[in-house]
Amino acid sequence: MLKAKPRIERLAKHHDRESFSCGVKELDAYIRRQASQDARRKVARVFVATLEDRKAVAGYYTLSAASVELAKLPARIRRKLLFIYGSWTWLKRSSRKREYT
């Protein structure tokens, strides 16, 4: 259980990603090896929840932008939309450290 209010900030070099473990190996591997690359290449924005020391990662989530040509959507969806292109922000990954569940 959290005793302190978490602080949400963008992933930075000072964050300790190696000690993060949520119990799902793919999510653990992502924050340790891939997240900083995705942020650097602007594929995703990576945000982490930190506590008092602002180094330990208590949880994280990623946001990615996407767009689609609406003509490629099914007609039942397309009828409800007025634009030629649609843009979305996707919450792609979300996880928290096991000790905070």
N, C-alpha and C positions, 0 to 999 in steps of 0.2 A: 504494500500500500504506500502511496506517495505521502510523504510528510511535508514536503515543500512544494510550492507551486512551480511547475515546469516553465521554462523559458523557451520559446520557439525562435530559432534563428537559422539562417542559411548555413549549410555545411561549410566548414572551414578547416584548415590544416591542423588547428589545435584540438579538434575534437577526437577523442579516443574511440575509434571505430573498432579496433581489434577486440576490445572486451565486450562488445555488444553481442548478445545471444538471445534470440527470441524462441529458439527451438525449431525453427524451420530453416534448414540448411541453405536453401536458395535465397531467402531473405537476408540471412546472416552474410552470405557470400556477396550479395549485391552491395550492402553498405560498406563492407570491408574492401572490396576490389573494384567495383564498377561505378559507384555513386559519384565519386569525384571526377571520373572521366566523363560521365554523362553531363555533369554540371559544367565542366570546362568546355565541352563541345556544344553546350547549349541545347542538348537533347532533352534535358529535364532540369527543373529546379528541385534541389534536394533540401529539405528542411529537417532539422533535428530538434528534439526536445531535450534540454539539459536541465540539471538541477543546480545546487549551490556552486559547485566548482566550475561550471560551464565548460567542462571538458568531457565528462562521461556522457555518453549518449543513452538516454532513457527510452527513446523511440524515434522514429523517423517517418516521413512520407515524401513522395515525389509528385510533382505536377508536370504534365506535358501538354503542349498545345497541339491541336490537330485541326485540319479543315478537310472538307469533302465537297465535291461538286454535287449539288443537290439532285441533278439529273440522274445520278447513279443510285439514288435512294428509291425504295419502293414508292409507287404512286400514292398509296394511302398515307404515307408520311409526308411526301412532297407537297400534297394539297394543302397541308396545314402551315407550310412555310412560305415566306414571301421573297426570300433571297435566292440568288443564283448559287452562292457559296455559303457554307455554314462553318462556323468556327466553334471549337469546344476546348475546354481545359479538362484534362483527365487526371483523376487521382489514380495513379498507376500502382504504387506500392505503399503499404502502410504496415508498420510493425512496432511492437514495444518489447522492451527487455523483459525476460521472464520474471525477474524479481519484482516487477511493477504490475503484475497481473492480479 
